[in-house]
Amino acid sequence: MLRMVGLTLLPLLIGGCSRPASVLPEQASSTTSVVPIGTRFDPMEAGGIRGQMTWNGRTPTIPKIQAVIRSNLQGLTIDNPHTPRIDEKTQGMAGVVVFLRGVDPQRSRPWDLPPVRVEIAQNQLRIHSDDDSPGGVPRAVGFTRVGDTVTLNVRDPGIQMVRARGAAFFTLPFPVPDQPLARRFDQPGRVELTNGAGYYWQSADLFICEHPYYAITNTDGVFHLPQVPPGEYELVAWVRDWHLADVDRDPETGLILRQHYQPPVEKSERIVVPARQETTQNMMFQESDFGTKDHPGKR
């Protein structure tokens, strides 16, 4: 009898070792309801915000990460995923997240930001969207609406794991490349994404948003938040710190399991958006805003 049960279960166990590409499991349903958006939006009264994020001083030299792949002990030289991108001519900072606090979602414009997808490829974890910069260069940050589903995929060989911490908490294994999964994000806030399979240098961020007033600065550091309902808000500029705070090591081998970065740097300004007008607000970062563990910098 036991032998018959074992033979019955064997095909199920074998079948469980692979996963068809169409399978996109969802996380358990949440009691969080999606806040209505745009129900009282008046496009005739809306204004807008433009500006530029610039760097003051010399461009910092960011050491590359000397990475070791645990599976074969292969050594790699990897760019720090949070290296600031500064234009030498304009001093504009690319990749800075700019968003508004204090927005009433019902007075917001309808959600119109393009869908994003998370991908591990070429030893980096990046976020793609339909408005990627020319050439399809992916980013280390992206935006999705509360309650929306995001596709996650892995193109690199070997076992990979997308790990989420913050407004979402999960680890999704990818034993085979190009078999995507999906995840619904029900809690607003920031989700830090890393690779939990020993690729400790991989890092990206996903903002789960209740309104669409989020933007990423372009190569010149310029941003635009269009169709903002008139009112007073907090304009926030957010950027990751590239300094390492700590590392977790395997007690037996001494190899790095995970590395932790210093907290992101935020700057904010109160801003009033008049009806039917564009408002300009610039901000500036410098090296002293960022810091090491011993010298955390000015926050």
N, C-alpha and C positions, 0 to 999 in steps of 0.2 A: 504493500500500500504506500509506504513512504517513497519507494522507488518510483511509483507511478506519479505521485505528487511532484517529485523532483523533476521528472521528465516533462510534466505539464508546465512547470514554472520556467524551465530552461529557455524556451523561445521568448518568454516575456523578458527575462533578464538580458538575453542577447539583444533583443529589440530595444531595450532601454539604454544601450550603449551608444546609440546614434539618435539624431534628432532631425526631422525634416525641416527644410528651410522655412516652410510656411507656418511653423508653430510659433506663435507669439504670445506666450503666457502673460496674463495680467496679474498684478499684485492683488491682494485681498481688497475688497471694496471698502471705501472709507466713508465715515459719517459726515465728512466735510462736504458742504454743498458749494457749488460754484457760484460766486457772487455775480449777480446780473451786471452786465456791462453795456454802456452806451444807451440805456433806456431814456436818459434825459440829456443826451448830447445835442448841442446846438452848433452845427458847423458854421453858421453865419456869424456867431459871436466868438469863435475860437481864435486864439492867437498862436504864438509859437516861440520857441527858444532856439537860438543858434549860439555857437561859441567855439572856442579852441582850447585844447589842453596842450600846454607847452612844457618844456624842460628848461630849467635854469641851471647853467653851469656846464661843466664838462660831461660828456657821455661816459657813464660808468663802464668799466671793463668787468664783465661777468664771466667767471671761470666756467669752463665746460664741465659736465658731470662725467666722471670716470666710472662708467657703469659696468657691472658684471652680471651676465645672464646665468642664473643659478643652474639651469639644466645642463649646460655644457661648459660653464666657467669661461665663456667667451667674453673678452673685454671689448667695450665700445666707448667711443667718445661722443657724448650726446649734448646738444644744446640745452641749457636750463630752460624749461618750458615757460618760465615767467621772466625771461630776459626782456627788459623794456626796449621797445622799438622807437627810436628817436631819429627824426629826419635831420640830417646834418645842416641843411640850409634853413629850414623853417623852425627847427627845434620843436616841431610838433610831435606829440606822443600818440602813436597808433595803439589801438587795442584797449584804450581806457573805457571802462563802463560808465555811462552817464545815465542817471535816471532821476525821477521825481518822487519825493515822499509827500504825502498829504493829499493825494488825488482821490476824489470820490469816484469809484468805478462807474456809478450810474451816470455821472457827468462826463466820463471819458469817451473818447471816440471808440468805435467798435474795434475789437482785436483784429489787427491786420499785419502782424509780424509773420514772416515766413516760417514754415515748419523747420525744425532742426533734427539732426540725427547725430548720434555719437558713434565714433569709429576709432578702432585701434589699427593703425597701419604704419609701417616703416618705423617701428619702435617708439611711436608717439601716440598719445590719446588726444584726439581732437574733435571739434564740433563743427559740422558742416551745415550750411543752410542755402536756400536758393539765392540769397544775396551775397554769397561769398565774393571776396574781392576778385578783380580780374586775374585769370589764371587758376581760379579755383583754390586759392590758398586757404586752408581751414584755420580755425581759430581755437584759442584755449578757453573760450567763453561763449555761451549762447543763452537764448531766452525762449521759454515756452509758457503757455498760459496754464493756470491752475486747472486741473482736470483733464488736460490733454495727454495724449500718448506719444512717447518718443521712441523711435527705433534705435537699437544699439546693435552694432555689428563689429566683427573682428576679421581682419584680412591677413594678419600675421600668423605663421604656423605655430604649433605648440599650444599647450593649454593656457588660456587667458581667462582673467576674471575681472569684470567691471565692478568696482566697489563704490558704493555711494554712502556718504555720511553728511549729516546736516538735516535739511528739511525732508530728506528721504534716507532710509537705512536699509541697504540690501547688498548682496553680492551675487552676481549672475555669472556662472561658469560658461565658457565657450570652448568645449573640447575640440571642435572642428571649425576651421575658417569658413566664412561666408554662409553662416546659418544664423540669420538675425533673430533677435528677440525684441520685445517691446515692453515698455513699462509706462504705466500711468502715474502721473505725479499730482497728488491731491492736496499737498500742504504748501502754502506759499513760503518763499525763502530761498536761501542759497544751498545748492547741493554740490559738495566737493566730490569729484570723480577721480578715482585712481585705479591702478591695475593691481589686484590683490594676488597675482600669481608670481610675485617676485620681481616684476618690472617696476621697481620702486620710484623711478624718475618720472613716470607718466602721471600727468596731473592736468585737470581741466575743471571748469566750473559751469554749472547750469543754474540760471535764475528762474524760479517758478513764480510767475508774475500774475497780479490781479488786474493789471492795466497795461497798455502797450507803450507807455512812455519810458522806454529803455532804448539806448543806442550804444554803439561802439564807435569810437573815433576812427577816422580813416587815416591814411598814411601821412597826412598833414596835421593830424590831431584835431580835425574839424568834426563837429557833430551837429545834428539838427533834430529837435523834437517838435514835430508839426502838430497842428490841430489840438492845441492845449486849451482847455476851458479856462476862461479868465478867473484869476484868483491868486492867492499867495501860497507858495510852495517852498520846499527845501530841495534845491538842486544838488545832487550828490555825484561826485566823481570817485570812482572805486578802481583800484588797481592792485594786483597781487605783488607781494614782496618776494623777491628772488632769494633772500637770505635763508639758509637752513637754520631751524631752531633746534632740531634733535633728530636722531636716527634710532630705529629699532634694529637690533642685530640678532642673528641666530646664535644662541649661546654655545652651540657645538662647533659651528664653522666660522663664526665671526662675520659672515656675509650679511650685508644690509638686507633687511626685510621690508622696511618702510622708512621714508624720510618725511619729516614735518617741516613746513615752511613757517616763517614768521607770519603773524596775522596780516591780512590785507590792509592797505592804507586807504583811508577815506578822507575826502575834503568836501565841505558843503557850504552853500551860501543860500540865504533867504532870497527869494526872487518873486517879484510881482509880475504877473502876466496880464497886461491890459487886453480888453476885447479888441479883436480885429487888428492886432499889432504884433510884430516880431520883436522879441527882446533878446539882447546880446549879453552873454555872460562867459567870461574866460576864467580859467584857473591855471595855476602853475605848480609843478612838482619840482623837487630838487633832491639831491642824494641824501641830505640830512633828514628827509621825511621817512627814509627807509633805514633799517638798521640790523645789527647782529644781535645775538642773544645777550651779550654783555652790554651792548649799546643799542637799545631798541629804537633809537631815533625819535623824532618828534611826531606824535600822533595828533 
